[in-house]
């Protein structure tokens, strides 16, 4: 379920915080029977919006505070404590991540950090979501479309892809992890990213309708690189409250 509000009404609510136009939204199980919870993405990052009835009762703020202390204990610094009264409800906003656009040139510098790095593990997380861990603790993740193929000679041969059976995908990832291959090049162009390995294989990533082609978690940079296309690349930083 995307929202219990219409897109226009939800945008009017979040406009109180000047966080930009809503790009994606999802309504989740409420924090309480009458406390609504939305996950929202805008060009400035990802947020959670909590809404409860505008009454004289103190039960709802207390219930929300208890819920947040258990669920997001480290994000107290990112809570927008200003109560926004709109549509007979009180709204509280919490920022989960911050993002800003970067250029393909900057993304290429981050991709270059992957060169020579060895794959230490590769596996299917859920569905067709793939995760690849490198020896420098960087993590490559894709919720979009991907394939594992040969390179170096034509025609290329696809060994596995995100539309295959779970068994075939898992077998391919297990083999990739066992080979302990290292990255020789990483190229981003148009809507795809390709990671070339010294074993004559490559991983090709493209975005889905909703998800990025590739997310690169770089621990020593304390930020992620998220690549949809040459026109849509950004840094994403998760707030921990630390």
Secondary structure, DSSP 8 states (H G I E B T S, - for coil): ---SS-HHHHHHHHGGGT---EEEEEEEEEEETTEEEEEEEETTEEEEEEEEE-SS-SHHHHHHHHHHHHH-TT-GGGEEEEEEEETTEEEEEEEEEEEEE--HHHHHHHHHTTTT-BEEEEEEEETTEEEEEETTS-EEEESSEEEEEE-SSSS--EEEETTS-HHHHHHHHHHHHHHT-BEEEEEEETTEEEEEETTSEEEEEE--SSS-SEEEEETTTTEEEEEEETTEEEEEEE----
